[in-house]
Amino acid sequence: MYQSFLHLVFGLGIGQPLRLSTVVFLLTSFLLCVLVGRLHWRRLQEHAARVRAERLVRLSDRLEELTAAVSKASTSAEVIDTALPICLYAVEATAGAVVLVSDDGQCGELGRAVGYDEPIAAAWQRFPLSGGHRLTDTIRRHQIITVESPTTLVESDRVVRARSDVATADRSTLALPLVASGRAVGAYILSFRNSGQRDAADTRQFLQTAARRTTEGLARARQYEVAERARAEAEAVRH
């Protein structure tokens, strides 16, 4: 019975009994394969854990860098100019932009774009928040949205015509709101080579924290700008 079982498992020894040395060799080989496979899998897991830990350290360092840089900025433009490149580098995005809500709250306006071709950036230059655009949903509803092309965030005939030849059109993209005291002041837009990069949990966590830091910096900058305008107007009245 035992020999019949071995014949069935290994498909060997048809018409003749298996030799004990053959059985030992096959079993030993099988056990070695299992052992090597487990060791390899464990090393892969350890490597993945080490890579993830190193990435989290880098993201933490970039977040500290962003926080320090934003705290030194005195205008909205300075906040954007310092925060956006740090975010792009940290999460390995291929392109990014910041749009801000206009002073009257009726429109979105492009603050800065990096890595996008002109037709796409032009579509974000100024757009009504009353429209049914995906980017409008991010700002007015405080929603994080994902799309497979940045051209779908704000539709325009110019962008639609250019889709076939715009190099950055075929990029997995994420838009997340910049919210201060329950009020959206703008949005981050970042594009990636693939959806895996965009949807990674550590990427999302970093960008959400970076958005809060950026929003805090924008709030401080706007207070400073308002104070400076008031001071300048007072000086003009006195003279």
Summary of the structure (lengths in Angstrom):
residues: 239
radius of gyration: 28.5
end to end distance: 111.3
largest distance: 114.1
contacts: 726
relative contact order: 0.12
helix: 60%
strand: 17%
